[in-house]
Amino acid sequence: MNSLSLYHDNDNYIYKIDPITKIIFVVSIIAITYLIPTITGGIVTLLSCIGVLLLAKVLRKTVPLLSVSALVLVSIALIQGLFYGGNETPLLEMGPVVFYKEGTLYATLLCLRIIVIILAFSVLILTTKPSDLVESLVKKGLSPKIGYVLLSVLQIIPQMSATMATITDAQRSRGMETEGSLMTRIKAFIPLMGPVVMSSLTNTRERSMALEVRAFNSTKERTYINEPVFHKSSLFIRIVIVLVLIAVIVWRFFLWKG
């Protein structure tokens, strides 16, 4: 059975850290990436994210996420290398096309920031159950309606993929050709989309009914089945992250002379 989220089940230290601490990490590491406007700063934050992902043993799971952004990264490198406003020093000449040093360095910084953002969110998404994340946010005061929307967003792509795979198998068992040439795949795509869309609408209606049965719109004080689990080192991790962020802010605005 396909998972309905990007969460990768495991049982190591990173998974035991509560979602709020991971959110603090994500926000802080992204902020630090922008507060340190140098390639060195981008590399340091990138290595920090890679280190956490290695500890969580999910670094390989980020490859599909990074591959999706590959076209954006290449576009940034080409555009900035050719047309950056501060371009002066030629770095690479290919006939009439000239890549400049200044644009290439700036593109490198932008690409590092994008990769850091992807990897930072990967730490949160790949090591945290969507239900635990939303429940933690709701306990902190987030509206349950917004929490439900957030949970739906986190699950919609994996859920659609799982539905598509199930319907494809069902249609294939009925004799439909779903593999082969490009034309064969195109012909199979249209008959597949109808059941997928109808299944999504049915799931939405069933969820709405289930929520109403469970008094989702009730204004009474809510209780929770799962008691909050706060790892004993989470507070220490939060303090370290916040102290590092404060140190970077002080350095950026009072000591940096770039």
N, C-alpha and C positions, 0 to 999 in steps of 0.2 A: 504494500500500500504506500503510495506517495505521501510524503509529508505535506501538511497544509501550511507550512511556514519555512523560512530559510534557516530556522534553528537547527543546529547540529548537536544531537544529544551526546553528552559525554559526562564524565564525572571527575573533573580535576578542579584545582583551586580557583581558576578564573570563573568557572560556572557557579561557584558558591558565593561569589560577591554579589551583593544586592543590586538590582537594576538602577537605583538612584545613584549609587556610586559610579556605575558605568556611564551614566548620562553626564555626571560631573566630569569624568575623564574625557568623554567625547567633546564636550563644550570647551574644556580647558585646552586640550591638545590642538583643536582647530584655532582657538584664539591665539595660542602661542605661535602657531604657524604664521599668522598674519602680523603678530607683534614683532617677530624677528624677521625683518624683510631681507633676508640673505639666503643664498643657496645652502650655506652651512646649517642655518636654522631649520630649513626644510628637510635636510638630510637627517638631522638629529631627531626631529619629530617623526619622520618616516621610520627610522630605526626603532623608535620607542613603540610605535604601533606594531611593527613587525615582531618585536620582542614579545609583546602581549599576545599576539596571535600565535606565535610559536609556543608559548606557555599553554595556551588553550588548545593547541594542536588542530587549528582550523585554518592555517595559512593557505593550504591548497584550495580551500573552499572560496577564497577571495579571487581566484583566477578568473572564473566566469564574470564576476562583477567588474574586474579590471578590464577584461576583454571588451565589455560593452562600451567602455569609455575610451578605447584605443583610438577610434576615429576622431574623437574630440581632441585628444592629446596630440595626434599627428597634425590636425588642422591648426592648433595653437602654435606648434613648432614651425610650421610652414609660414603662417601669416605673420607671426612676430619676427621670425628670422628675415623675412623679406621686406616687411612694411612698418616695422616698429619706428615710432617717431624719433627716437634717439639714435638710430643707426648711423654709424660713422666708419667703423673699422671693418673692412671685408674679412670674412672668415673662410668662406668657401665659394669658389666661382665655378659655375657649370654653364659655360657659354654666356648667354645674356643674363642668366639668372645668378644673382649674387646673394649669398647668405651673410648676414652681418653678425659680428661678435655680440654687440649690445642686445640685439633682438633675440639672439639665441640664448643668452644668459637670462633674459627676462622670461622667455618661453619656458626655460628649465625651471625657474622659480614657480611659475604658474602651474606647470605640470606636477611639480612636487606637491603643491598645495592641494590640487585636485585628488591626487593619489592618497594623500594623508587623510583627506575628508572621507574618501571611500573606505579606507582601512579602519579609520576610527569608528565609523558607523558599523563596519563589519564586526568589530569587537562587541558592540552592543547587540546587533541583530543575530549573529551566529551563535552567541553564547547565552542568550536570554530567551526564554519562552515568551511569545507575544502576550499570552494571558498573564504571566507574572509581571511583565513590564507594565501593562495597562492597569492591572490591579494595584501595583505599587503607586502609580501616578494618581489613581482614583483615591487611594488612601491618603495621599498628600493634598487632596482637595480638588483634583481635576474633575470636571463634570462627567458623570457616567455616560452621557450622550456623546461627548467628545471622545471619551475612552473607547466607546463602541466603534465610532468612526475610525479611530486610529487602529484598532484591532482588525477591522475589516480591510483597511488599506494594507496592513502587513500580511494579510492572508490571501488577498484577492488573486495575486499572480500565481502562487503555488496551487491555490484551489482551482483556478481555471486550467492550469496545466494538468492537474490530476483528473479533472472532469474530461478534458480533451483526450487524455490517454485512455480513459475508460470507454468513452464513446467510440474512439477509433478502433479499439479492440472489438467492441460489439459490432460495428459496421463491417469490420474485416471478417468476423465469423459468419456474417450474412453474405459474404462473397464480394464485397466491395474491394476494388483495387486501390490501395492507399500508398503503394510504393512503386517505384519504377521511374519512368521519364518525368520531366518537368510538367508536361501536359497532363499526364496521369494524376500527378499530385494536385494540379490545379482543379481538375474535374472532381477530385475527391474532397477538395476543401469546402466547396459550397454546401454539399449535403451534410458535412460535419458541423458547419457553423450553426445551422438551425437547431439541432438538439443541444448544442453547447449554450446558446443564448436562452432557449426555453428552460434548460436545467438551471441556469443562473437566476432567472426570474422566479422559478419555483423555490429555489433555495432562499431567495430574498423574502418571499412570502412566508415560508416556514419559519424563518428566523424572526420575522416580525410577530408572528403568532406566538412563538415561544417566549419572546421578550414580554409580550403583554400578559401571558399566563403567569410569568414570574414577577409581575408588578414592576416592570422596568421604570415606569414613569412615576412610581410612588415617591412622595416627598418625605417619607418616614426615614429615620436614621437607619443606615444599612449595617448589616453584619456580614462577616466573611467566613467562609468555610476554612480557608487556609490562614493560619496565624502568620504574621510577618516574621521571617527568619532573617536576623541581622547577624552576619558573620562578625566574629569578634575583632577581626582586623580591618573591617570596613571603615570604621571611624579613623583609624590611623592612616589608611590610604587616602581618605578624603582630605585630611589635614595636610598630608604631603602634597597632594595635587594642588590644593588651594595655595599653599606656601610657595610652590614653584611658580604658579601663575602670578602671584603678587610680586615675586622677585623679578619675573620677566617684565611685568608692567613698570616697575620702578626703574629697571635697566633701560627700558625702551624710552621712557619719557624724561628721565633725569640724567642718565649716564651715556646713552648712545649718541654718537656724534657723526652719524652717517649723512 
